Amino acid sequence: RFRLLQHFDRLEAAEPTVAEGEVLIRVRACGLNFQDLMVRQGVIDSLPKTPFILGFECAGEVEQVGEGVEKFKVGDRVVALPEYRAWAELVTVPQQFVYPLPDDLSFLDAAALT
């Protein structure tokens, strides 16, 4: 199936709340990958309820850490693999899917490499 995107609505959503073991990331760059396209075309078996935010990879800065998170602190540069929502301004990600970003790698390059 092919669906032509004729318009989209910008929706304001509440800022995500950090749960235990999660990292809140301010997204500075995000990628577009094949899975995003498959979701958009509706050919993924377990589509989230609409409205939802696409995006499975991002790079940014840690805004907040949940209880039990010891590998990251506020201000750390990271790359992450959330299950959806990487195209948002803020995204929460379980710490096991967050990785340190070397200083010599830009946010843009990191998001493209994930």
C-alpha positions, 0 to 999 in steps of 0.5 A: 500500500502507498499513502500520499502524505497530503498534510499533517497536524502539529500537535502539542503534547505534554512533556514526557515524565521520566520513569525509573531506569529512563533517561530524558533526552533533548533531541538535537538530531534525529534520523529517518530510516526504513522502519519509519517508512514502513510505519508510515505506509502502515505495513508494520504489524504492531502500529501504535495508536494515533496520534503518535510520533515517528522516529527510532534514532536520535542524538541529543543531551540528557535533560533528566535521569530517572531513579536508578540511572547511574551511567548518565547525568544531566548535560551528557551528550548521547545517542539513543534508540527509542521505540518511536518518538525520536522526532519529538523535542524531548524523548524518554528512553530506557537507559539500556538503549542510550549510549555516550556520544564522543565529543568529536562526533556531531549530533547530526552525524550520530543520528545518521549512524544509528 
